[in-house]
Amino acid sequence: MMTEQTRSMVNERETAPQMPLSTPAARPYAGEADVPAISALILAADAVDRLDQGLSVDEVRMHLTEPGVDAVRDVRLWTAADGALVAFAHLMLRPDDEIIDGYLRFDVHPAWRTDALADAIFAWATGRLREVAVDRGKPAQFRAGVREEYADRRRQLERHGLTIVRHFPTLERSLTEPIEAPALPEGFSIRPLAGPDEVTAWVEMHNESFVDHYNFHPETPAVICHWLGDPSYRPEMNLVAIAPDGRLAGFCWCAIFAEENARTGRNEGWIELLGTRRGYRRLGVGRALVLSGLLALRAAGVDAARLGVDADSPTGATRLYAAAGFRHRHTYLTYMKDMET
């Protein structure tokens, strides 16, 4: 059944400004000079699609300069005859996986959405993934994500042989409602991360927390230090739970994206990452962390909190969030296919 939101999205796509279509030309990413145009393209697409997937100039720059990203080979741009950017694709690869995981993000200007351009994007991405698989001598899988109601994008993914393998609900909670006081086990405490000096210990904890989760990829100190430099990063909202023996037992990394709030007219923050280390689960650490995160976001002045969760999380995270007052907002789908080399 088509929801009112879906009808609105479809109607906006149908009435999006149209321009004469020629064949866009593909070219590599040219570095910092391309960043503003990539952000503008992504925002133009999201203004029509309303999927909350816009990226500011700073956010694009952070993603494309992350350690391990080979932006020259793993990013492609498509331009019109006048040089205007009409499509952007980023194949996100991890350097040391036993199975090479290629996750494709792509954005196309609403006036240039054709099957032919989508085919070109998929041909580039799968060709690049096969090249990496052959170079490393390892099998590969090709993944992409889409909001559940985005029928056009789902059709494109299915045309290219991808099928749904996972559901990731986005949950939301009002911060104007009462928030329960966090209660920690005896001897535990919660405080902000102690900065770059504690990153190596944080990464060890993160990897132990998620090693049994879907599509786990070990994190590295270099990547985390990179994101500590994000202009939107707020150190006071990157919380860690400390066990009686001094080990890091869990984490709750919260964020507020001011530019996104300005675009959407909403006043919200995000619990970006939350996890509890093996050996410290089922003690109430995760619940205390999520409540502490909600209090930190409310203290920062936002009205609501959002987070994404794996619907089949092995740790029962969906129950934890429901108990903390979160309710379903929408769902992202992960599509995948195994690659033949």
LORO-805396 format. One record per residue: residue in one letter; z, x, y of N, C-alpha, C, O in turn. Coordinates in pm, whole numbers, plus 32768, in hexadecimal, padded with zeros to 4 digits. Example, Ala and Ser with C-alpha at 12.3 -4.5 7.8 and 13.67 -1.06 7.14 Angstrom:
A830C85277DC7830C84CE7E3E830C85287EB6834E85907EB4;S82C485057F1F82CA85577F968313850A80038324853D8072;
end
This chain:
M800080557F8880008000800080008059807D804C80B98084;M7FAD803980DD7FA4808981578014806081B7801F7FEB81DB;T806680C281E080D180A7823F809980A082CC802780C682E5;E80EC806F832980C2806A83B480A880F683EA804C810A843A;Q80FA815983BD80E481E283E9805E821683B8801582588401;T803E81F683397FBF822383027F4B81E2834B7EE88225836A;R7F56815F83687EEB811B83B37ED4815F84397E6381748463;S7F438181847E7F3881C385007EEF824884F37E9982688545;M7F148296848B7ED3831784777E3F8308845C7DEE83538493;V7E1C82A784077D8F829183E67D42826784617CD48298847B;N7D7D820984AE7D3981DA85267D23824C85897CB9825585C7;E7D8782A385997D78831185F87D0E837385CA7CC383A8861B;R7D07838B85467C9F83E485157C1483A985317BB783F08557;E7C098324851D7B8782E585307B5C82E585C27AE582E485E0;T7BC082E6861E7B9E82E186AB7BA9836986EE7B9B83748768;A7BC383D3869F7BCA845986D87B45847C87197ADC845186E8;P7B4784CB87877ACB84F087CB7A6A853387697A90858B871E;Q79EE8508876C798885408714792A859987657910857E87DA;M78F986018726789986598768782A86778704783F866A868B;P77B6869E8734774C86C086D67779872E867777AE879486A3;L7763871A85F7778D877C8594771D87DE857476AE87B58554;S773A885D857E76E288C6854E772C890A84DC779488DA84B0;T76F9897884AE773D89BF8443779A8A288480776B8A8884BC;P781F8A168471787A8A7A84A978698B01846378458B0783EE;A78838B6B84AD78788BF2847779028C298458795E8C1C84A9;A79118C6783E279918CA283BB799C8D3083F179398D7883F9;R7A158D5684157A2D8DE0843F7ABE8E04841F7B118DAB840D;P7ADE8E8684177B698EAF83FF7BC08E9784797B8F8E8484E8;Y7C408E9984637CA48E9584CE7C9A8F1585207C8F8F8284E9;A7C9D8F0685A57C8B8F7885FE7D0B8FA586417D088FF5869F;G7D7E8F7386107DFD8FA186477E328F4886B67E118ED286BF;E7E878F83870A7ED28F37876E7E788EDF87C67EA28E7387F0;A7DFF8F0987E17DA78EBA88377D888E3287FD7D698DD58847;D7D908E2487787D738DA487377DEB8D4587327DDA8CCE871A;V7E648D7887497EDD8D2887337EDF8CA987887EF98C3E8751;P7EC68CAE880B7ECA8C31885A7E668BC9882A7E858B528828;A7DEE8BF488047D888B9487D77DB08B5687517D978ADF873B;I7DEE8BA386F97E1C8B6C86797E868B0386927E818A978657;S7EE78B2186E77F4F8ABF87087F138A4187447F3989D2871F;A7EB58A5187A27E7689DC87E27E2D8987877C7E33890C8783;L7DE889C6871D7DA2897B86B47E05892C865F7DF188B68645;I7E6F896E86327ED2892D85DD7F1288B786267F27884D85EB;L7F3188C886A57F6E885D86F27F0C87E987087F3587758706;A7E8B8808871C7E26879F872B7E1B874C86AC7E0E86D286B2;A7E1F878E86397E19874785BA7E9486F185A77E8A867E857B;D7F09872985C67F8586DD85B07F94866986127FD7860785F2;A7F58867386887F5E860586E77F1A858886AF7F41851886D0;V7EB6859C86597E71852C86187EB8850485967ECC848E857C;D7EDC856785477F12854B84C27FA4852184C57FD184D6846E;R7FEF854F8528807D852E853880CD855084BA811984FD8487;L80BB85C9848A80FF85F58410816E8659842C81A7869183CF;D818C867184AC81F586D184D281D8875C849B823387A1846D;Q8159878484A081348808846F80FD886184DD80B888C384C1;G811B883F855A80EF889285C88139891885CA81AB8921859F;L80F5897F85FC81338A02860A811B8A35869880AB8A3486C9;S81878A6286D7817A8A9D875C813A8B27875281258B5B86E4;V811A8B6187C480E28BE887C781438C4A8786811A8C9F8736;D81C48C3F87A682278C99876B822F8C8686D3823B8CE8868A;E82278C0A86A482308BF1861481B68C2A85CA81C58C65855F;V813F8C18860280C88C5185C480D78CE985BD80BD8D258555;R81008D26862B81108DB8862F81758DE685C5815C8E498581;M81E58DA085B8824B8DC8855682138DC284C8822B8E1C8478;H81C88D5984A881918D4B8420812B8DB9840281298DF08394;L80D68DD8846380698E34844880918EC7845480448F1F842E;T81078EE2848981398F6C849081AB8F85842E81EA8FEE8433;E81C58F2583D682308F38837382108FAF831A819D8FC082F2;P8272900282F982589073829F82199044821B82458FE281DF;G81B3908C81F1816C9069817680F19014818C809F90078131;V80E28FD98203806C8F8882217FF98FE2824C8006903082AB;D7F8B8FD882057F109020822A7EB68FBD82737E5C8F818238;A7ED18FAB82F57E8D8F41833F7DF68F5683487DAC8EF48352;V7DC88FD183457D388FE9834D7CF08FB182D27C858F7682DF;R7D2B8FC4825B7CEA8F9781E17D178F0C81B27CCE8EC9816A;D7D8E8EE181DB7DC68E6481A67DC18DF1820A7DF88D8681F0;V7D7F8E06827B7D6B8D9C82DF7CD68D9482FE7C938DFB8309;R7CA38D1A830D7C188D0483357C138C9A83A37C608C3A83A4;L7BB68CB384007B9D8C55846D7B0D8C2784657AB48C73843D;W7AF68BA9848D7A6E8B7284957A578B4685257AAA8AFF855E;T79E78B6E855E79CC8B5185EA79488B0785FA78ED8B1585A9;A79418AB7866478C68A70868878678AD186CE78898B4486E8;A77F08A9F86ED77898AF3872C77B78B2C87B2778D8B9987DA;D780D8AE087F8783E8B10887A78B98B6A886E78F38B9388D3;G78E18B8987F279548BE187DC79D88B9987CE7A3E8BD887B0;A79D98B1587E37A568ACA87DA7A898AC987497A3B8AB986EB;L7B0B8ADA87397B488ADA86B47B4F8A4C867E7B8489F386C1;V7B198A3586057B1989AE85CB7B6589A685477B8389388519;A7B848A1885097BD18A15848C7C1A8A9A847B7BEB8B0384A6;F7C8D8A92843B7CE38B0584227D1A8AFA83957D428A8E836B;A7D1B8B68834B7D528B6982C47DA38BE782AF7D7A8C5482D9;H7E168BD9826F7E6D8C4A824E7E938C3F81BC7ED58BDE8194;L7E6B8CA0816D7E918CA780E07F0E8CFF80D77F068D7880EA;M7F808CC280BA7FFF8D0980B880168D42802C801B8CF87FCA;L80248DC5802780338E0D7FA880B48E5D7FA980DD8E918010;R80F28E677F3581678EBE7F24813A8F3F7EE180E28F3B7E8B;P81748FB27F04813D90327ED4815C90567E43810F909E7E05;D81CC90257E0B81F8905C7D8B820C8FF47D1E8256900E7CBE;D81CF8F807D2881E38F187CC3819D8F3A7C4081338F787C40;E81DB8F127BD0819A8F207B4E81238EC17B4480BA8EE47B0E;I81358E487B7880C48DEC7B8A80A88DE67C1F81008DC17C6D;I80318E0A7C4880128E0E7CD780078D7F7D0B7FB78D2F7CDB;D80598D637D6D805F8CDE7DA780178CDF7E2E80418D247E8B;G7FAC8C927E387F658C857EB67F778BFA7EEE7F488B997EB3;Y7FBB8BF07F5F7FD58B6D7F9E7F7E8B63801B7F878BB68075;L7F2A8AFB801F7ECB8AEC808C7EFC8A8980F37F1A8A1680D3;R7F048AB6816F7F108A5B81E17E8C8A5D822A7E578AC78249;F7E5689E682467DDD89E382987DE1896D82F67E17890382D6;D7DA78981836C7DA4891C83D57D168915840B7CD7897B8425;V7CE5889A841B7C5D8883844B7C63882484C27CA987BF84BE;H7C198845852A7C1487EC859F7BE2876285737B84875A8524;P7C2086F585A47BFA866F85767B66864F85837B3286008534;A7B22868985E37A93866B85F77A3986BB859979BF86A78598;W7A738714854A7A22876B84F57A44875D84617A2787B68412;R7A8086F0843B7AAD86DF83B17A3C86A9835A7A1C8632835C;T7A028702830E799886DE82B179B5871B82297A00877C821F;D797B86E281C1798B871C813C794F87A88137798387FF80F1;A78E287BE818078A28841817D78FF88AD81B47906891A817B;L79458891822179A188F482597A19890681FD7A46897781E9;A7A4D889A81C47ABB88A781647A9088FC80ED7ADC894F80BD;D7A1588E680BE79E28936804D79DE89CA807279FF8A1F8020;A79B689E880EB79B08A7481177A3B8AB2811B7A4E8B2680F6;I7A9B8A6581497B268A97814F7B5B8AB380C37B988B1B80AC;F7B458A5780677B758A697FDE7B2B8ADC7F997B678B267F4B;A7AAB8AE97FB37A5F8B577F767A948BDD7FA57AA38C3A7F55;W7AB28BE980277AEB8C6680587B738C8180187B8D8CEF7FE9;A7BCD8C1A80177C558C2D7FE77C588C517F527C9F8CAD7F29;T7C0B8C0A7F017C0D8C277E717BC98CAC7E537BF18CF37DF7;G7B618CCD7EA17B228D4F7E8F7B818DC17EAF7B868E257E68;R7BCD8DB17F1C7C2F8E187F417C9D8E227ED67CC88E917EB4;L7CCB8DB17EA27D348DB27E3C7D038DF57DBC7D4D8E427D7E;R7C878DD97D957C4F8E1C7D1D7C458EB37D337C608F017CD8;E7C1E8EDA7DAA7C138F687DCA7C9B8FAE7DB97CA2901A7D7E;V7D058F707DEB7D8B8FA97DDF7DB58FAD7D4C7DEF90107D1F;A7D998F427D027DBE8F3D7C747D7B8FAC7C257DBA8FEC7BD0;V7CFC8FC47C417CB4902F7BFB7CED90B67C217D00910C7BCB;D7D0890CC7CA27D3E914C7CD17DC4916B7C907DE091DE7C6D;R7E1891037C7F7E9F91197C4A7EA591087BB37F0A912A7B75;G7E3B90D47B777E3990BF7AE87E9E90587AB97EDC90687A50;K7EB08FEF7B087F138F887AE97ED58EFE7AF67E738EED7B3F;P7F0C8E997AB07EDB8E0F7AC17F038DD97B4A7F5D8E0D7B8B;A7EBE8D707B757ED78D387BF97EDC8CA17BF37E9F8C627B9D;Q7F278C687C517F298BD77C647F118BB87CF77F3C8C027D4F;F7ECC8B4A7D0E7EA28B227D947EEE8AA47DB97EE68A407D72;R7F388AA87E287F898A357E4F7F698A0C7EDF7F388A5C7F2F;A7F88898D7EFD7F7E895A7F857FDA88E27F8F7FFC88A57F2A;G800388C18009805D8850801E802387EA807C7FCA880880CB;V8057877080728024870380C6808D869580CE80D4867C806C;R80988654814080EE85DF814980B2856F80F68039855D80F3;E8109852480B480DF84C280508079845E8086801C8439803E;E808884348102803183CB81367FAD83FF81707F5A83B0819D;Y7F978482816F7F1E84BC81A97EAF84B681407E97851880F9;A7E6D844381377E0B842B80CD7D92848880D77D5E84B38070;D7D6684A781517CF084FD81617D08858881257CB485BD80DD;R7D7B85C281457D99864781117DAE864380797D81869D8032;R7DEF85DD80487E0285D17FB77D7B85C97F6F7D6986037F04;R7D1E85807FAB7C9985757F6E7C5685FD7F667C17861F7F02;Q7C65864D7FD07C2886D17FD07C6687297F637C1E876F7F1B;L7CE987277F577D2A87787EF17CFF874F7E657CE587A37E0F;E7CF786CD7E4E7CD2869D7DC97C3F86B87DAB7C1B86D17D38;R7BE986B57E137B5C86D97E007B4E87677DCC7AEF87877D85;H7BAC87BC7DEF7BA588487DC97BFE886A7D517C1F88DE7D3A;G7C2488057D077C64881A7C877CF9882F7C887D3288567C22;L7D3C88187CF97DCD88277CFF7E1087A37CD97DDB87387CF5;T7E8287AB7C9A7ECF87357C737F6087447CA27F8F87B37CBA;I7FA486D47CAF802E86D37CE0808B870F7C77808786EA7C02;V80DE876F7CA4813F87AC7C4981CF879C7C79822C87B27C2C;R81E487767CF8826D876F7D2B827487137DA4821387067DEF;H82E686D47DB68301867E7E29837486BB7E7A83DA86E37E43;F836086C27EFF83C686F97F5883E486947FC8839F8694802E;P844A863F7FB5846E85E2801F84A48629809B84E8868F8090;T848485F3811084C88619818B853285AF81A68515853781A8;L85AD85DC81BA861E858281CF864F858F825F863B85F582A1;E868F8526828F86BD8524831A874884E58320876A848C82D2;R87998517837E881E84DF8393883C84DB84288825853C846F;S886E846984568898845E84E1891684B284F7897084B484A2;L891C84F5856789938542858989EF84F685E88A5785298611;T89C7847B86098A20842686588A8583DF85FF8AE983A98630;E8A6B83DE857D8ACB83A5851E8B36840C84FC8B1F8484850D;P8BAA83DF84CD8C16843F84AD8BEC84A684468BA1848783E9;I8C1B852184568C03858D83F88C8A85B883BE8CE685DB8407;E8C9385B4833C8D0E85D782F88D33866983138CDB86BF831A;A8DB4868583218DE0870F83348DC7875F82B58DE987318248;P8D8B87D782C08D73882982498DF6885282068E5888758249;A8DF7884D81828E6D887781358E4388E280D28DF688C78076;L8E74895B80E58E5089CC80908EB889E380238F2D89C08034;P8E8E8A1D7FB38EF18A487F4F8F518AAE7F8C8F2F8AF17FEE;E8FC68ABA7F53902A8B177F878FF28BA67F898FB78BD57F28;G90088BE77FF98FDF8C7380078F538C86803C8F2E8CF7805D;F8F018C1B80468E798C24807A8E798C0C81118ED48BCC8146;S8E148C4081558E038C2881E48D6F8C2182058D1B8C4A81B4;I8D4F8BEC827A8CC48BE382AA8CBC8C2283348D128C0B838A;R8C558C7283478C3C8CB383C98BA88CCE83D78B5E8CC38375;P8B7A8CF184518AED8D1884618AD08D9D841C8B298DF0840B;L8A528DAF83F58A258E2F83BE8A418E9E84238A328E8A849C;A8A6A8F1383F08A8F8F8284488A178FD384778A24904A8492;G89A38F958480892E8FD984B788E5902E845088FE902283D8;P888B9086847F883890D684238888912883BF885791418351;D8901915383E3895091A683888975915C83088996919C82A3;E897090D7830A8998908882968920904E824D8930900181ED;V88A99071827888319034823F881E905881AC87FA9001815C;T883690D48186882290FB80FB887C90A9809F8850907C8036;A88FA909680C489569045807589298FB2807489358F6E800F;W88F48F8380E788C58EF980EE884E8EE4809088488E7F804A;V87F18F42808D877B8F38803787A58F357FA4876F8EE77F56;E88038F8A7F7E88348F8A7EF4886D8F027ED088528ECE7E63;M88BD8EC87F2B88F58E437F1488878DDA7F0B88888D867EB1;H88298DDD7F6787BB8D7C7F6887708D7F7EE487568D167EAA;N874E8DF57EB586FE8E007E3B874D8DD07DC187148D917D69;E87CF8DEC7DBB88218DB87D4E882F8D207D5788418CDE7CF0;S88288CE97DCF88378C587DE287BC8C0B7DB687C78B997D89;F87458C487DC386C98BFF7DAA867A8C2E7D31860D8BFA7D17;V86AE8C8E7CE786618CC67C79863F8C5E7C0E85DD8C6E7BC6;D868F8BF37C0486748B8C7B9F862B8B147BDA86268AAB7B9A;H85F38B217C5185AD8AB37C9385158ABF7C7D84E18B277C57;Y84D28A4F7C9984418A487C8D83FD8AB07CE5841F8AC07D5A;N839B8AF67CAA83448B527CF383938BB97D4483708BD87DB6;F83FD8BED7D0884528C4E7D4D84068CD07D6783C08D037D10;H84178D047DE083E48D887E0584568DD67E4484928DA57EA4;P84768E4C7E1384E38E9B7E4F84C78EB77EE384578EDA7F09;E852D8EA77F3485218EC67FC2853D8F5A7FD685738F9C7F7D;T85188F8F804A852F901D80688578902A80EE85698FD58145;P85C7909580FE860990AB818085A790B481F585C490858263;A853190EF81DD84D090FE824B84A490768280849A906482F9;V848B9017822584608F92825284D08F4C829D84B78F0D8304;I854B8F54826B85BA8F1082AE85D48F4D833785ED8F058397;C85D08FD0834185E1900F83C585738FE38426858C8FD2849D;H84FA8FD083F1848D8F9E844484B18F168480849E8F0084F8;W84E68EBB842D85048E34845D85828E2F84B485948DD08500;L85D88E9584A986488E9D850786168EB88595865E8EA285F6;G859B8EE9859F855E8F028621850E8E8F865884D08E9B86C2;D850E8E1F861384C88DA7864385068D7A86C885818D7186D1;P84B58D5F872E84ED8D3287AE85468CB687A3859D8CA187F7;S85318C63873B85828BEA872C86038C0386DD86548BA886CE;Y86168C7D86A9868A8C998654870C8C9186A487178CC68713;R876F8C4C866987F38C4086A6885A8C7A864588788C3B85E0;P88918CEE866288EC8D2F860489648CDB85DF89958CE2856E;E89958C8B863C8A0C8C3A862189F38BCB85BC8A528B8E858B;M89748BAF859D89558B45853F89208B7A84BA88EC8B2D8469;N892D8BFB84A3890B8C378422898F8C5583DB89C98CC083ED;L89BE8BF5838A8A458BF883548A498C3082C689EC8C1B8278;V8AB48C7682A78ACB8CA7821F8B598C8481F68BB58C828248;A8B698C6781758BED8C51813B8C1C8CD280FA8BD18D1280B1;I8C978CF881168CD08D7480E38D378D5280788D938D048090;A8D268D8E80018D848D797F928E028DCC7FA78E028E277FF9;P8E6D8DAD7F5E8EE98DFB7F6D8ED78E907F548F228EE17F8C;D8E758EB67F018E5F8F457EE68E038F867F4D8DE08FFB7F3F;G8DDA8F3B7FB58D878F7080208CF28F61800A8CA48F818063;R8CC88F327F938C388F207F798C048EA77FC68C4E8E497FE4;L8B838EAC7FE68B408E3980208B288DD47FAF8AE88DF47F4B;A8B5D8D5B7FC08B578CF77F558AF18C897F6D8AC78C467F0F;G8AC78C767FEA8A678C0D80098A398C1980988A708C6780E5;F89D48BCC80BC899A8BD9814289628B548171893C8AFE8121;C895F8B4381F489228ACE823588E48AFF82B7892A8B198319;W885F8B0A82B788148B3F832A87D88AC8837487818A838341;C88098AB183EE87DC8A3F843E87838A6E84B0878B8AE184DB;A87308A1484E286D28A37854D86B689BE85A486BD894B8577;I869789DA862186688973868085E689A786BC85E28A1586F2;F857E895786B384FB897E86E684E0892E876684B088BD8762;A8500896D87D984FB89278858846F88F7887B845E888888AE;E84098949885F838089208881835488A9882C8311884F885D;E837B88A887AC835988368757839D87B78789835F874D878D;N841C87C187B08462874D87E5841F871A8864841686A1887A;A83EF877788B883AB874D8932832987048912830686A48957;R82E1873088A8826386EE8882827D86648847823586058865;T82E4865887F482FB85DC87AB8350857887F7834E850087D9;G839985A7885A83F5855088A284768538885584CA84E98880;R8486857D87E5850185718798856285E087C1853A86428800;N85E085D0879C8645863587B9868D8652873686F7861B8719;E865086AC86E8868386C28661868987578640864987A98682;G86D5877785DA86DC87FD85A486C487FA850F86B8878F84D3;W86BE887084D4869D887B8446870388D183FD873289368432;I872488A8838487648902832586F0894182D886B98904827D;E86CD89BA82FE865889FD82C9866E8A2F823B86188A2081E4;L86E28A6A822487028AA281A087948A85818087EC8A9781D5;L87AD8A5A810688368A4780D8883C8A69804487E98A3A7FF6;G889D8AB9801D88AA8ADD7F9189358B0F7F70897F8B3B7FC8;T89578B087EF189D68B3D7EC089BA8B9E7E4F896E8B807DF3;R89F88C107E5689E38C797DF48A178C507D6B8A7C8C0A7D60;R89D18C7B7D038A038C657C7B8A908C9E7C6F8AAF8D0A7CA1;G8AE48C527C2B8B708C7A7C1C8BCA8C377C818C448C377C71;Y8B8F8BFE7CEC8BDE8BB87D528BB58B267D618BE08AE17DBE;R8B628AF87D048B368A6D7D0A8BA28A0F7CD48BFA8A377C87;R8B9889907CFD8BF289257CD08C83893D7CF98CE189117CB6;L8C9389867D678D19899B7D9F8D2A89557E258D9789537E5E;G8CBC891A7E588CC088DC7EDC8C8C89347F4B8C91890E7FC0;V8C5989AD7F278C268A097F8E8BAA89D07FD28BA089D4804C;G8B4B899C7F828AD189667FBC8AED88F180198AB288E78084;R8B4688987FF08B69882480448BA9885280C88B88881D8132;A8C0588B580C08C4388E7813A8BDC892781968BE589198210;L8B7B896C815C8B1389AC81AE8ABA894681F38A9C89538269;V8A8E88DF81A98A34887E81E88A7E883182578A42881382BE;L8AFC881282428B4987CF82AB8B5D882B83248B5887FE8396;S8B7588AB83098B83890C83778B00891983C58B018926843F;G8A908914837C8A0F891A83BF89F888A1841889C688AE8488;L8A1D882C83E78A0F87B384388A6587BB84B68A3887938522;L8ADE87ED84A98B3587FB851E8AFB885F85818B03884B85FA;A8AC088CC854E8A84893085A78A0D88F585F389FC8910866A;L89BB88A785AE8948886885F0897788028659893F87FB86C6;R89DC87B486378A0E875386998A49879A87128A34876E8784;A8A91880886FB8ACA8853876B8A5E888C87C68A7388A0883D;A89E788A6878B897788DA87DA892E886C882788D588898876;G895587EE881189228781886488B2872F882B887786DF8874;V8891873F87A9882686EC87708861866C873488D886658715;D880B860887248837858486F88825856A86648861850E862D;A87D185BB862287B485A385948797862985518771868A8592;A87A9862A84CD878C86A1847D872A867C84108730860F83D7;R86CE86D883F2866F86C683848676873E832686A587AA834A;L8648872782AD863B8794824B85D6876A81E185BB86F381CF;G85A087CC819B854887B3812B858D87DC80AA85DA883C80A9;V85718794803E85B387B07FBF855387977F4C84FC87407F54;D856287E47EE3851787CE7E68855287557E2285C987537E01;A84FF86F07E0A853186767DC9856B86927D3F85C086467D0F;D853E86FD7CFF856F87217C7A85C4879F7C7D85C487ED7C1D;S860C87B57CEA8661882A7CF686C288327C81870487CF7C61;P86CC88A77C40872588B37BCC87B988B27BF0880E88A67B97;T87DA88BE7C71886788C27C99889B883C7CCA890E88337CF5;G884987D37CC4887587507CF1887E87457D8988D186FB7DBD;A8829878F7DD0882F87907E62881887067E9F885386E67F06;T87C386B57E6087A886307E99882785DC7E9D883B858F7EFB;R887E85E97E3888FD859F7E38895A85D27EA5899F85847EE7;L895B86557EB789AE86907F208987865A7FA989DD86337FF8;Y890486567FC488D78629804788EE8593805B8910856880C9;A88DC85457FF388F684B57FFE898A849E801F89AB84488072;A89E184E97FDE8A7184DA7FF88A95850480868AF784D480BE;A8A45855F80C08A5F858D81498A1F853181B18A27854D8229;G89DE84C4818589A8846281E28915846B81FE88E384238254;F88CC84C281B8883C84CE81CE87F2845C8189881A842C811F;R8784843181C9873083C88192869D83F481958676844881E6;H864E83BA813D85C283E2812F857283C281AC857E835681E5;R851F842481D584C4840F824784338409821883EE83A88236;H8405846D81D18380846E8196837E84D9812983E2851E8112;T830C84E780E68303854380758288859B8081821C856C80A2;Y829B861C8066822C867A8059820E868F7FC5826986947F72;L818F869C7FA7816386B37F1D812F87427F1280E787717F6B;T815387867EA6811888087E8880AD87F47E1D80C887BE7DB1;Y803588207E3C7FC4881D7DDE7FAC88AB7DA97FC9890D7DEF;M7F7988B67D2F7F63893A7CF67EF289367C8E7ED688CE7C51;K7EB189A97C7B7E5C89BD7C077E638A507BE07E708AA87C36;D7E588A697B5D7E4F8AF27B2C7DC58B277B477D618AE07B3B;M7DBF8BA67B6E7D408BE47B917D058C2F7B1A7D4D8C6F7ACE;E7C828C247B0B7C3B8C777AAC7BFF8CED7AF57BC38CDD7B60;T7C0E8D657ABD7BDB8DDC7B017B588E097AC57B1E8E6C7AF3;
end
